[in-house]
Amino acid sequence: MNAEQLQQRIRLGEDSTLELKRLAIKDSGKVFEPHPDGLSDELAAMANASGGLLVLGVDDRTREIIGLPLEHLDRAETWLTAICTDRIQPPLDIVTRHLTLPDATGTPVPVITVEVPRSLWVHKSANGYFRRVGHAKRELTPDALARLFQQRSQARLIRFEEQTVPGCTPDDIDALLVRRFLHPDEGEIPEQLERLHLLARHDEQWAPTVAGVLLCTLDPTRWLRNAEILAVAHHGVRNDPNEQIDALEIRGPLDRQIFDALHFVRRNMVTVARKRLGRIDYPQYALDAVFEAIVNAVAHRDYSLHGQRIRLFMFSDRLEIHSPGALPNTLSLESMTRLSVPRNEILASLFARYYPVDDPTLGRRLLMDRRGFGVEMILRESERLSGRRPLYEAIGDLELCLTIYAQDLPVGAR
């Protein structure tokens, strides 16, 4: 939207996607109008509806362009960012722009435009849950809030991975990454990707889904900031920064994250050997079990949890994998070895059909096995090597932690 189009929208007044606000700033640079709680409600209401545009520096009653003091633009920007971070949960991603518009005398004055996308999540602001209806915000009743959670898939009634991702377009899809899914005689590319739930229609346009972003873009964290693995290796047995020997933020499409995480474990685990009657290696961990655990964490984690990522910690005596989200559906810690109930059915299905594994030491042809014996194999192979059964722990409803114990290395080996 250019300046002339924006002026025309302002002249027509507020609607379901336009909010105008006069910004009053003291000489000290402190903003005293509007109140930050009220503005947080307006921003979250837009995100909980179809998104919209906020213009700071315009009187919402008279539609007069007043502008902002040029010397306080940065202060206003900082104030706005703090509202989106501290008074809205989960924090709201916005796009701001500084531009000039003519005031009543024709003099160009600065204003700030704030683009609020339709969010993947349901946002709570300072005074509760709101949604934009017409030109005003409305507090959500319990039944309306329940429906919104269903639509945004946080209630698990609609699969989160099938949601389209605001701000991501088919142009962001990498041609090499989608090539594995395409067949020359099965129709146009968008239709093929739609059948696999990697693209979907939104507002009459094609848009990548959450699954499409995770598998088919070079950096999913551009749109889903939590879609990464934090890997840290320690020299000792504690999570102590002073004992940290290696750390890596692992990003990229999910299959690349899996193999990069496995490489991190290979690089940092200890493997000793005896050579008396031929070389015998003694690795700390059964790599096929570690690989299965990483695949499970990536495939089954809860991607709707804002701000949480997979964390992989290595210590001298154990390896921990923390995966965001409670156990999916009706699974329990006791039933995990007998049942396979994937949270992300699209990811699990595609991993089991389109992602070959070329490493023969991992004992598999594809990233996932449809038979559902992965957890049993992790427990069996890890216990066979170390003599200790791995431990699964549910930490509230926030994450699942798997601890795999290291093999005690034989004395005299090197």
C-alpha positions in Angstrom: 0.0 0.0 0.0 1.5 3.4 -1.0 1.0 6.7 0.9 -1.9 7.8 -1.3 -3.8 4.5 -0.7 -3.1 4.7 3.0 -4.5 8.3 3.1 -7.6 7.1 1.3 -8.1 4.3 3.9 -7.7 6.8 6.7 -10.2 9.1 5.2 -12.8 6.3 5.1 -12.2 5.5 8.8 -11.7 2.4 10.8 -13.0 -1.0 9.7 -12.3 -4.7 10.6 -8.7 -4.4 9.5 -7.8 -0.8 10.2 -7.2 0.8 13.6 -6.2 4.4 14.1 -4.5 5.8 17.2 -3.3 9.2 18.3 0.1 8.8 20.2 0.7 11.4 22.9 4.3 11.7 24.0 5.8 13.8 26.8 8.9 15.9 26.2 10.8 13.2 28.1 9.8 10.7 25.4 7.4 8.8 27.6 4.2 7.7 25.9 1.1 8.4 28.0 -1.6 7.8 25.4 -2.9 5.3 24.5 -2.6 3.1 27.5 -0.4 0.1 26.7 -2.9 -2.4 28.1 -5.6 -1.1 25.8 -3.3 -1.2 22.8 -2.3 -4.7 23.6 -6.0 -5.7 23.5 -6.4 -4.0 20.0 -3.3 -5.7 18.6 -4.2 -9.2 19.9 -7.8 -8.8 18.7 -6.5 -8.2 15.1 -4.2 -11.2 15.3 -7.0 -13.4 16.7 -9.2 -12.3 13.7 -8.0 -11.8 10.1 -5.0 -9.5 11.0 -5.0 -5.8 10.1 -3.1 -2.5 10.1 -2.6 -0.1 13.0 -1.6 3.5 12.2 0.0 5.5 15.0 -0.2 9.2 14.6 -3.9 9.6 13.5 -6.8 10.7 15.6 -9.3 7.9 15.5 -12.3 10.2 16.1 -11.6 13.0 13.5 -9.3 10.9 11.2 -6.9 13.8 11.3 -3.3 13.0 10.6 -1.4 14.5 13.5 1.9 12.6 13.3 4.6 11.8 15.8 7.6 13.9 17.0 10.5 12.9 14.7 12.9 12.8 17.7 10.7 10.3 19.5 10.1 7.7 16.7 12.7 5.3 18.1 11.2 5.6 21.6 7.7 4.9 20.3 9.0 1.9 18.4 10.6 0.5 21.5 7.4 1.1 23.5 5.4 -0.7 20.9 7.8 -3.7 20.8 7.6 -4.0 24.6 3.8 -4.2 24.4 3.9 -7.0 21.9 6.4 -8.9 23.9 5.4 -8.3 27.5 1.7 -7.7 27.4 0.6 -10.3 24.8 1.0 -14.0 25.2 2.3 -15.7 23.2 4.3 -12.7 22.0 3.0 -11.1 18.8 5.1 -10.7 15.7 4.4 -7.4 13.9 6.0 -5.5 11.0 6.5 -1.7 11.5 7.2 1.0 9.0 8.0 4.6 9.4 6.7 7.0 6.7 5.4 10.5 6.3 1.8 11.7 5.5 0.6 15.2 5.0 -1.2 16.8 8.0 -4.1 19.2 7.7 -1.8 22.0 6.5 -0.1 19.8 3.9 3.1 19.4 5.9 4.6 15.9 5.9 4.6 14.4 9.4 6.0 11.0 10.6 3.6 8.1 11.4 4.2 4.5 12.2 2.2 1.7 10.5 2.0 -1.6 12.2 1.1 -4.7 10.2 -0.5 -7.4 12.3 -0.8 -10.8 10.5 -3.5 -13.3 11.2 -1.8 -15.5 13.7 -1.3 -19.2 14.0 -1.9 -18.9 17.7 -4.6 -17.6 20.0 -3.2 -14.5 21.8 -4.1 -13.3 25.3 -3.6 -9.6 26.0 -3.6 -7.5 29.1 -7.3 -7.7 29.8 -8.2 -11.1 28.4 -9.0 -12.7 25.0 -10.3 -10.4 22.3 -11.2 -10.6 18.6 -11.7 -7.8 16.1 -15.4 -7.5 15.0 -16.1 -4.7 12.6 -14.2 -1.6 13.7 -14.0 -2.6 17.4 -12.6 -5.3 19.6 -14.9 -7.8 21.4 -14.1 -9.9 24.4 -14.4 -13.6 23.5 -17.1 -15.5 25.3 -16.1 -19.0 26.5 -17.8 -20.7 23.6 -16.3 -18.3 21.0 -12.9 -18.8 22.6 -13.3 -22.6 22.4 -14.1 -22.4 18.7 -11.2 -20.1 18.1 -8.8 -22.6 19.8 -10.3 -25.3 17.6 -9.8 -23.2 14.5 -6.2 -22.4 15.4 -5.7 -26.1 16.3 -4.3 -25.7 19.8 -7.2 -27.9 21.0 -6.0 -30.6 18.6 -9.4 -30.9 16.8 -7.8 -29.6 13.6 -4.3 -30.7 12.8 -1.9 -27.9 13.4 0.4 -29.0 10.6 -2.4 -28.4 8.0 -2.7 -24.7 8.9 -1.5 -22.2 6.3 1.4 -20.0 7.6 0.9 -16.2 7.5 3.5 -14.4 5.5 4.8 -17.5 3.7 4.1 -17.9 -0.1 4.8 -20.6 -2.7 7.8 -18.5 -3.8 9.4 -19.4 -0.4 9.3 -23.1 -1.3 12.6 -24.5 -2.4 12.5 -26.3 -5.7 15.1 -29.0 -4.8 13.3 -29.8 -1.5 10.0 -30.5 -3.1 11.4 -32.5 -6.0 11.2 -35.7 -4.0 7.4 -35.4 -3.7 6.6 -34.7 -7.4 5.7 -37.0 -10.3 5.6 -35.8 -13.9 2.4 -37.6 -14.7 0.3 -36.7 -11.6 -0.9 -33.2 -12.3 0.3 -29.6 -11.7 2.8 -29.0 -8.9 0.4 -27.1 -6.5 -2.2 -29.8 -6.8 0.4 -32.5 -6.0 1.6 -30.6 -3.0 -2.0 -30.0 -1.9 -2.7 -33.8 -1.9 0.3 -34.2 0.5 -1.0 -31.3 2.7 2.1 -29.2 2.0 0.1 -26.5 0.2 -3.5 -25.3 0.9 -5.8 -22.6 -0.4 -6.2 -19.5 1.7 -8.1 -16.4 0.5 -8.2 -17.9 -3.0 -4.4 -18.2 -3.1 -2.0 -21.1 -2.6 -0.1 -20.9 0.7 2.4 -23.3 2.4 1.1 -25.2 5.4 3.0 -25.7 8.6 4.2 -29.1 7.2 5.1 -27.4 4.0 7.2 -24.8 5.8 8.9 -27.4 8.0 9.9 -29.7 5.1 10.1 -27.5 2.0 11.7 -24.2 3.0 15.4 -23.6 3.7 14.8 -21.9 7.0 11.5 -22.7 8.7 12.4 -20.4 11.6 11.6 -17.4 9.5 8.0 -18.2 10.1 8.0 -20.7 13.0 10.7 -19.5 15.3 10.6 -22.6 17.5 11.3 -25.0 14.6 14.9 -25.8 15.6 17.1 -27.9 17.8 19.5 -26.5 20.4 22.4 -28.9 21.0 24.9 -28.5 23.8 27.7 -30.8 24.9 29.2 -30.6 28.4 32.4 -32.1 29.7 30.9 -33.0 33.1 27.6 -34.3 34.4 25.9 -30.9 35.1 24.3 -28.2 32.9 27.1 -25.8 33.6 28.2 -23.2 31.1 31.7 -23.4 32.4 31.8 -27.1 31.4 30.4 -26.5 27.9 32.6 -27.9 25.1 30.3 -27.5 22.0 27.0 -25.9 21.1 25.0 -25.6 18.0 21.6 -24.1 16.9 20.4 -26.5 14.3 18.1 -25.1 11.7 16.9 -25.9 8.2 14.3 -28.3 6.8 13.5 -31.1 9.3 15.4 -33.9 7.6 18.5 -31.8 7.6 18.0 -31.0 11.3 17.8 -34.7 12.1 21.1 -35.6 10.4 22.9 -32.5 11.7 21.8 -33.5 15.3 23.1 -37.0 14.8 26.4 -35.6 13.5 26.6 -33.4 16.6 26.2 -36.5 18.8 28.8 -38.5 16.8 31.2 -35.6 17.0 30.9 -35.2 20.8 30.4 -38.8 22.1 33.4 -40.8 23.2 34.3 -44.0 21.4 37.3 -45.9 22.8 38.9 -49.1 21.4 40.9 -52.2 22.4 43.4 -53.6 20.0 44.7 -56.8 21.6 42.9 -59.3 19.3 41.8 -56.9 16.6 40.1 -53.6 17.1 36.9 -53.5 19.2 35.1 -50.2 19.5 33.2 -49.1 22.7 30.9 -46.2 21.8 29.0 -44.4 24.5 25.7 -44.7 22.8 23.9 -47.0 20.3 23.7 -44.6 17.4 20.7 -46.4 15.8 18.8 -45.8 19.0 20.0 -42.1 19.2 18.9 -41.6 15.6 15.5 -43.0 16.3 15.1 -40.8 19.3 16.0 -37.7 17.3 13.6 -38.6 14.5 10.8 -39.2 17.1 11.5 -35.8 18.7 11.4 -33.9 15.4 8.4 -35.8 14.1 6.2 -35.9 17.2 7.0 -32.6 19.0 4.3 -29.9 19.4 5.0 -27.2 16.8 2.1 -25.1 18.1 3.9 -24.3 21.3 5.3 -20.8 20.8 8.9 -20.2 21.9 9.8 -23.8 22.7 12.3 -25.9 20.8 13.9 -29.3 20.9 16.9 -29.3 23.3 19.6 -31.9 23.1 22.1 -32.1 26.0 25.1 -34.3 26.1 26.9 -35.0 29.4 29.8 -37.3 30.3 27.3 -40.0 31.6 24.1 -39.4 29.6 22.3 -37.8 26.7 19.0 -35.9 27.2 16.5 -35.0 24.5 13.8 -32.5 25.5 10.8 -32.5 23.1 8.1 -29.7 23.4 4.6 -30.8 24.2 2.8 -33.4 26.3 2.3 -36.9 25.0 -0.1 -36.8 22.1 -3.7 -38.0 22.1 -4.3 -40.9 24.5 -0.7 -42.0 24.9 0.9 -42.5 28.4 4.4 -43.3 29.5 3.3 -46.9 30.1 1.7 -47.4 26.6 4.4 -45.8 24.5 6.2 -49.1 23.8 3.0 -50.7 22.5 1.1 -47.9 20.7 2.0 -45.6 17.9 -0.2 -42.4 17.9 1.6 -39.7 16.0 0.8 -36.1 16.8 1.9 -34.9 13.4 0.4 -37.4 11.0 1.5 -35.7 7.9 5.1 -35.4 8.9 5.2 -39.1 10.1 3.6 -40.3 6.8 6.0 -38.3 4.6 9.0 -39.4 6.6 8.0 -43.0 6.1 7.5 -42.6 2.3 9.8 -40.0 0.9 13.0 -39.8 3.0 15.5 -42.6 2.5 18.4 -43.1 4.8 21.7 -43.9 3.1 23.7 -44.8 6.2 23.8 -48.6 6.6 25.0 -48.4 10.2 21.6 -47.0 11.2 19.8 -50.2 10.1 16.9 -48.6 8.2 15.8 -47.6 4.7 13.6 -44.6 5.6 13.5 -42.0 8.3 10.4 -43.5 10.0 9.1 -47.1 10.3 5.4 -47.4 10.0 5.3 -50.4 12.3 5.6 -48.2 15.4 8.4 -50.1 17.2 10.7 -47.1 17.5 10.4 -46.6 21.3 10.9 -50.3 22.0 14.0 -50.2 19.9 15.4 -47.2 21.7 14.9 -48.9 25.1 16.2 -52.3 24.0 19.4 -51.2 22.1 20.4 -48.5 24.7 19.9 -50.9 27.6 21.9 -53.6 25.8 24.8 -51.3 25.4 24.9 -49.4 28.7 23.1 -51.9 31.0 20.7 -49.1 32.1 17.2 -48.7 30.7 16.5 -45.2 29.2 14.1 -43.0 31.1 11.1 -41.2 29.7 9.7 -38.3 31.8 6.7 -36.1 31.2 7.5 -32.7 32.6 4.0 -31.3 33.2 2.2 -30.7 30.0 5.2 -28.8 28.6 7.7 -31.4 27.3 8.8 -35.0 27.2 12.4 -35.7 28.3 14.3 -38.9 27.2 17.5 -39.7 29.0 19.8 -42.3 27.4 22.6 -43.4 29.7 26.2 -43.7 28.4 28.1 -47.0 28.4 30.8 -47.2 31.0 34.0 -47.4 29.0 36.3 -50.3 29.8 39.5 -49.6 31.8 42.6 -49.6 29.6 40.8 -48.8 26.4 41.7 -45.8 24.4 
